[in-house]
Amino acid sequence: MKKTRFLLAGCGTIGERHARLAVEKGVLVAVCDIDEKKAKAFSAKHDCYGYTSLKDMLRNEEADAMLVCTPNGLHAIHSISGLKAGLHVLCEKPMAISSVDCKRMINAATKAKKHLLIVKQNRLNPPVAIVKTLLDKKKLGKIYSVQVNCLWNRGAKYYQQSNWRGTKELDGGVLFTQFSHFIDLLYWFLGEVKTVKGFTANVAHQQLIEVEDTGVFSFVTQGGVPGTLHYSTNTTNKNYEGSITILAEKATIKIGGPYLNTIEYQEPVLIDTAKLVAGNAANQYKGYEGSMNNHARVYDAFLQVIAGKQKKYVSGEEGIHSVKMIEQFYKAAK
């Protein structure tokens, strides 16, 4: 069976995870990064070609798909370049940092007749998946309200590792970089938001970043469900909590833990946690932890989609919703 040939754009922290999976699931043909040292190190480690120019890589190498692991603000231009070159694209979260760019990406995929998929690995967390099933089957009855908490730690060392982090142009803000998965799940569970009120602040990183480190919001979804969102990167020393609590007619359920990795509370008991498949551990990066390590399952879905054996995972048409919602939160904060 022919192996999928991958190109990779972005030899940073998340790029390393993708490079390992590309080698495991197919063939990593070439990588690209404007930092020549990173490109050389990646190409040597993974036995592939290394480029400092995306244009050169796309012109010189034959492949089936491109992995976009560059800074947030470059996701759109790099994804579109890959699609125009006739490649399927798997783009890391966030899809982009503006819905206008998301639409450009979707249009490029449609024109090229190629698949554009977005990494949303938290949808694959066992507690998240089973709550989604309960919602789809109307087992919770009327949803009364929802609470989303995203309380992590990102200190000076994190921002000093990469000069794009914390910038308005390439990072875009904490909701894009740290917590876009939570906004995606809010959309996946309850749909887009209609009304938003709240504020953001930079209370602990004033000398480090151009964006916020804290946000507190209230909102109402388009389906009429009121809710709150509290996020921060200021917890002491380590990540504290990533949770979604749903108060409904027939049950109250909290998906908790630092990474939406446990059923922390349910009344009455609707989920047999003893039979719940154990989730993977959190992603381990240089000096910090991220969301759940479900990237291998994302790749399996991506390969099924481009082989025509599965209709969809998270397409661009699906991924744009969380970007639109983040724009609504930031607009309300202004």
Protein Blocks (a to p, Z undefined) as FASTA:
>chain_A
ZZdddddehjafklmmmmmmmmmmmccfbdcdfblklmmmmmmmnopaddfbfklmmmmp
ccfbdcdfbdfklmmmmmmmmmmnopacdddddfblcfklmmmmmmmmmmnopacddddf
klmgmklmmmmmmmmnopnopafbdcddddddddfklmmmpmkgopaklnopaklmmmmm
mmmmmmmmnopafbdcdddddfklmmmpmbdfbdcdddddfkopacdddddfkbghiafb
dcdddddfkbccddedjnopacfbdcddfbdfklpccdddddddehiacdddfklmmmmm
mmmmmnopafbfcdfklmmmmmmmmmmmmmmmZZ
